[in-house]
């Protein structure tokens, strides 16, 4: 049995309740449509003029990290995106080839 618990139209994040009668187990699943975010990131990568302008202004929109990816990092790697003590670890993940699709610029960024 599955039931939608919540949907955030701003992020596209859904929470789905699952009950397995055979095992008497409850799970909460999180789903998010990543296509709009990934497409925006791809388009941003193509705008090299914008990268140069942002670099001159000493800032850049470096990446967009969807909530489901933040959850994956917490579960799989023990890295909590909003914990300043984990900043070095999440930058390592973000700068890895596995998560290149999250970046919006070709520049490299590292923690302070």
GUKOL-627782 format. One record per atom (N, C-alpha, C): residue in three letters; x, y, z. Coordinates in pm, whole numbers, padded with zeros to 5 digits, always signed. Each point is the difference from the previous one (the first is absolute). Layout:
ALAXYZ/...
This chain:
UNK+00085-00118+00000/UNK-00085+00118+00000/UNK+00089+00124+00000/UNK-00029+00093-00088/UNK+00075+00125-00008/UNK-00098+00117+00008/UNK+00043+00105+00069/UNK-00085+00118+00014/UNK+00089+00125+00000/UNK-00037+00097-00082/UNK+00072+00126-00004/UNK-00026+00076+00129/UNK+00106+00033+00071/UNK-00014+00075+00125/UNK+00012+00150-00024/UNK+00094+00038-00087/UNK+00024+00142-00020/UNK+00065+00021-00136/UNK-00027+00116-00057/UNK+00063+00040-00125/UNK+00032+00147+00008/UNK+00125+00037-00028/UNK+00042+00139-00001/UNK+00011+00045-00145/UNK-00093+00084-00046/UNK+00002+00042-00141/UNK+00122+00086-00034/UNK+00059+00064+00099/UNK+00117+00083-00024/UNK+00123-00085-00036/UNK+00020-00111+00070/UNK+00118-00084-00023/UNK-00033-00127-00078/UNK-00129-00035-00007/UNK-00040-00125-00066/UNK+00024-00122+00086/UNK+00026+00020+00128/UNK+00029-00109+00092/UNK-00131-00060+00054/UNK-00011-00133-00014/UNK-00117-00072+00051/UNK+00044-00094+00112/UNK-00086-00014+00100/UNK+00019-00099+00106/UNK-00110-00103-00016/UNK+00040-00126-00009/UNK-00095-00107-00023/UNK+00010-00103+00111/UNK-00112-00031+00061/UNK-00011-00099+00107/UNK-00023-00137-00064/UNK+00077-00099+00045/UNK-00017-00138-00047/UNK-00020-00090+00121/UNK-00096-00090-00012/UNK-00020-00101+00104/UNK+00004-00137-00067/UNK+00087-00085+00050/UNK+00015-00137-00049/UNK-00072-00092+00098/UNK-00118-00048-00040/UNK-00080-00086+00088/UNK+00072-00130+00033/UNK+00070-00057-00097/UNK+00066-00129+00021/UNK+00106+00007+00109/UNK+00071+00113+00007/UNK+00108+00014+00098/UNK-00034+00096+00113/UNK-00121+00056-00003/UNK-00043+00097+00099/UNK+00104+00113+00012/UNK+00041+00052-00117/UNK+00104+00102-00004/UNK-00051+00128-00064/UNK+00045+00110+00055/UNK-00035+00133-00051/UNK+00127+00066-00052/UNK-00008+00062-00116/UNK+00111+00080-00053/UNK-00055+00130-00056/UNK+00083+00100+00004/UNK-00032+00129-00061/UNK+00098+00019-00115/UNK-00054+00020-00118/UNK+00080+00019-00120/UNK-00004+00147-00039/UNK+00113+00051-00045/UNK+00008+00136-00051/UNK+00029-00007-00148/UNK-00078+00073-00079/UNK+00020+00006-00144/UNK+00007+00146-00041/UNK+00082+00026-00101/UNK+00010+00136-00052/UNK+00033-00009-00149/UNK-00072+00076-00079/UNK+00028+00007-00143/UNK+00122+00089-00018/UNK+00111-00062-00039/UNK+00125+00075-00013/UNK+00018+00063-00138/UNK-00082-00038-00096/UNK+00018+00050-00137/UNK+00004+00153-00009/UNK-00092+00074+00061/UNK+00007+00146-00012/UNK+00129+00057+00058/UNK+00045-00053+00113/UNK+00123+00048+00063/UNK+00120-00032-00087/UNK+00006-00124-00049/UNK+00114-00041-00082/UNK+00004+00078-00131/UNK-00115+00027-00057/UNK-00005+00078-00124/UNK+00047+00143+00025/UNK-00041+00061+00111/UNK+00047+00135+00035/UNK+00151+00000+00019/UNK+00052-00104+00066/UNK+00145-00008+00021/UNK+00074-00012-00134/UNK-00052-00081-00091/UNK+00062-00016-00133/UNK+00002+00134-00074/UNK-00113+00070+00003/UNK-00008+00129-00068/UNK+00097+00101+00062/UNK+00011-00001+00131/UNK+00091+00092+00068/UNK+00145-00028-00038/UNK+00035-00127-00017/UNK+00136-00036-00040/UNK+00038+00058-00136/UNK-00098+00018-00086/UNK+00025+00052-00134/UNK+00023+00151-00003/UNK-00042+00069+00105/UNK+00008+00147+00003/UNK+00133+00044+00060/UNK+00108-00012-00077/UNK+00133+00034+00050/UNK+00016+00150+00027/UNK-00073+00083-00074/UNK+00006+00145+00026/UNK-00051+00031+00140/UNK-00106-00067+00039/UNK-00055+00020+00133/UNK+00102-00044+00106/UNK+00071-00109-00023/UNK+00102-00047+00094/UNK+00106+00108+00020/UNK+00043+00061-00112/UNK+00104+00103+00008/UNK-00051+00122+00077/UNK-00124+00041-00028/UNK-00057+00115+00072/UNK-00008-00029+00149/UNK-00047-00118+00034/UNK-00014-00036+00141/UNK+00137-00007+00068/UNK+00100-00052-00069/UNK+00135-00008+00057/UNK+00055+00139+00028/UNK-00027+00094-00090/UNK+00045+00139+00021/UNK-00070+00062+00121/UNK-00123-00040+00022/UNK-00077+00052+00114/UNK+00029-00079+00128/UNK+00092-00097-00010/UNK+00044-00083+00112/UNK-00109-00088+00059/UNK-00089-00045-00086/UNK-00101-00098+00042/UNK-00043-00078-00123/UNK-00055-00116+00023/UNK-00055-00079-00110/UNK-00099-00100+00058/UNK-00103-00026-00075/UNK-00094-00108+00037/UNK+00069-00129-00041/UNK+00064-00064+00094/UNK+00089-00112-00029/UNK-00075-00130-00029/UNK-00107-00027+00074/UNK-00069-00129-00016/UNK-00142+00011+00053/UNK-00083-00092-00046/UNK-00132-00020+00057/UNK-00006-00145+00045/UNK-00020-00019+00129/UNK+00003-00135+00058/UNK-00141-00034+00050/UNK-00072-00084-00074/UNK-00137-00033+00037/UNK-00007-00070+00137/UNK-00115+00011+00061/UNK-00020-00058+00133/UNK+00025-00150+00002/UNK-00041-00072-00105/UNK+00022-00145+00000/UNK+00148-00034-00006/UNK+00080+00084-00063/UNK+00145-00023-00002/UNK+00058+00030+00138/UNK-00049+00105+00064/UNK+00046+00030+00136/UNK-00032-00116+00094/UNK-00119-00060-00016/UNK-00037-00116+00082/UNK+00090-00119-00031/UNK+00030-00021-00128/UNK+00088-00110-00041/UNK+00138+00017+00063/UNK+00052+00122-00002/UNK+00130+00024+00061/UNK-00002-00031+00149/UNK-00109+00038+00066/UNK-00011-00027+00144/UNK-00004-00150+00028/UNK-00079-00073-00079/UNK-00017-00144+00022/UNK+00123-00079-00045/UNK+00048+00027-00121/UNK+00110-00080-00056/UNK+00138+00040+00050/UNK+00019+00128+00030/UNK+00134+00050+00033/UNK+00010+00062+00139/UNK-00112+00015+00070/UNK+00001+00065+00131/UNK+00033+00149-00009/UNK-00025+00058-00116/UNK+00031+00142-00024/UNK-00131+00079+00003/UNK-00007+00093+00093/UNK-00121+00081+00016/UNK+00026+00139-00060/UNK-00073+00030-00105/UNK+00022+00121-00078/UNK-00005+00127+00085/UNK-00092+00008+00092/UNK-00017+00125+00076/UNK+00089+00008+00124/UNK+00085-00099+00022/UNK+00092+00000+00114/UNK+00134+00060-00045/UNK+00035+00117+00055/UNK+00124+00067-00040/UNK+00123-00089+00023/UNK-00008-00090+00096/UNK+00112-00091+00026/UNK+00018-00102-00112/UNK-00098-00014-00087/UNK+00006-00096-00111/UNK+00030+00068-00133/UNK+00026+00131+00004/UNK+00019+00076-00124/UNK+00110-00060-00088/UNK+00113-00034+00057/UNK+00110-00057-00079/UNK-00044-00131-00066/UNK-00075-00082+00072/UNK-00045-00130-00054/UNK-00100+00019-00113/UNK-00095+00094+00014/UNK-00097+00015-00109/UNK+00061+00069-00121/UNK+00100+00086+00021/UNK+00070+00056-00116/UNK+00077-00110-00075/UNK+00057-00094+00075/UNK+00070-00112-00064/UNK-00098-00080-00086/UNK-00118-00027+00053/UNK-00102-00071-00077/UNK-00043+00082-00121/UNK-00030+00126+00023/UNK-00048+00087-00107/UNK+00102+00014-00113/UNK+00128+00005+00034/UNK+00105+00016-00100/UNK+00041-00131-00066/UNK-00055-00112+00046/UNK+00032-00129-00059/UNK-00074-00016-00134/UNK+00053-00082-00089/UNK-00068-00025-00128/UNK-00140-00059+00018/UNK-00023-00072+00110/UNK-00131-00060+00023/UNK-00112+00102+00013/UNK+00033+00120+00043/UNK-00103+00103+00022/UNK+00022+00123-00087/UNK+00070-00015-00111/UNK+00026+00113-00090/UNK-00129+00063-00050/UNK-00107-00079-00013/UNK-00128+00050-00050/UNK-00065+00103+00092/UNK+00052+00015+00121/UNK-00056+00096+00094/UNK+00063+00139-00016/UNK+00117+00004-00062/UNK+00071+00127-00012/UNK-00055+00084-00115/UNK+00007+00133+00020/UNK-00053+00094-00100/UNK+00112+00082-00064/UNK+00124-00031+00034/UNK+00115+00070-00055/UNK+00115-00098-00013/UNK+00097+00035-00082/UNK+00118-00086-00016/UNK+00109+00035+00100/UNK-00017+00109+00072/UNK+00099+00038+00100/UNK+00000-00100+00115/UNK+00114-00011+00067/UNK+00009-00085+00118/UNK-00017+00087+00124/UNK-00073-00052+00094/UNK-00022+00072+00125/UNK+00034-00093+00114/UNK+00048+00056+00107/UNK+00036-00081+00116/UNK-00045+00072+00127/UNK-00005-00073+00111/UNK-00045+00063+00125/UNK+00099+00108+00044/UNK-00050+00087+00082/UNK+00083+00111+00052/UNK+00103-00049+00096/
